[in-house]
């Protein structure tokens, strides 16, 4: 496993893997992390919106603004 000495290293290790992203408004999205930038703006593929752990809707490819994200975690 690669060393993660910086936050962006951890995100790089999560690229092309399934992640959960929770937003400030309480929404959760699960999908494959395809890309991100230094502002943590993120692109997910095969994204799904979840509510209380249940699938709410399938969205496909989505862009999430970094300033709305509370956390990103492996799914």
C-alpha positions as CSV (number, residue, x, y, z in Angstrom):
1,X,0.0,0.0,0.0
2,X,1.3,3.5,-0.9
3,X,2.3,5.9,1.9
4,X,-0.2,8.7,2.6
5,X,1.7,11.5,4.1
6,X,-0.6,14.2,2.7
7,X,-4.3,14.5,2.3
8,X,-4.1,14.6,-1.5
9,X,-2.0,11.4,-1.4
10,X,-5.0,9.7,0.4
11,X,-7.3,10.9,-2.4
12,X,-4.9,9.8,-5.1
13,X,-5.0,6.3,-3.5
14,X,-8.8,6.4,-3.7
15,X,-8.8,7.3,-7.4
16,X,-10.8,4.7,-9.5
17,X,-12.1,3.2,-6.3
18,X,-15.6,3.3,-4.7
19,X,-16.0,6.1,-2.2
20,X,-18.7,7.7,0.0
21,X,-18.9,11.5,-0.1
22,X,-21.1,13.3,2.5
23,X,-22.1,16.9,2.0
24,X,-22.8,19.7,4.5
25,X,-26.5,19.4,3.7
26,X,-26.5,15.7,4.8
27,X,-26.7,14.2,1.4
28,X,-24.5,11.2,0.7
29,X,-23.2,10.0,-2.7
30,X,-21.4,6.7,-3.5
31,X,-19.5,6.2,-6.7
32,X,-16.1,5.7,-8.3
33,X,-13.8,8.6,-7.7
34,X,-12.5,9.5,-11.2
35,X,-10.9,12.9,-10.6
36,X,-10.4,15.8,-8.1
37,X,-8.4,19.0,-7.9
38,X,-6.7,21.0,-5.1
39,X,-10.0,22.4,-4.0
40,X,-11.3,18.8,-3.6
41,X,-13.9,19.4,-6.3
42,X,-14.6,15.8,-7.3
43,X,-16.0,13.8,-10.2
44,X,-17.8,10.5,-9.4
45,X,-18.8,7.9,-12.0
46,X,-21.7,5.4,-11.5
47,X,-22.8,7.7,-8.7
48,X,-25.8,7.0,-6.5
49,X,-27.5,9.3,-4.0
50,X,-28.2,7.6,-0.7
51,X,-30.5,8.6,2.1
52,X,-30.4,6.7,5.5
53,X,-28.2,4.1,3.8
54,X,-30.8,3.3,1.2
55,X,-30.5,4.0,-2.5
56,X,-32.5,7.1,-3.4
57,X,-31.5,7.5,-7.1
58,X,-28.8,6.6,-9.6
59,X,-27.1,9.6,-11.2
60,X,-24.3,8.4,-13.4
61,X,-21.4,10.9,-13.7
62,X,-21.6,13.8,-11.2
63,X,-19.4,16.8,-10.2
64,X,-19.3,17.8,-6.5
65,X,-18.0,21.1,-5.4
66,X,-15.2,20.7,-2.8
67,X,-16.5,23.4,-0.4
68,X,-19.7,21.4,0.1
69,X,-17.9,18.2,1.2
70,X,-17.6,17.1,4.8
71,X,-15.8,13.9,4.2
72,X,-14.7,11.3,1.6
73,X,-14.3,7.7,2.8
74,X,-13.7,4.3,1.1
75,X,-17.0,2.6,0.4
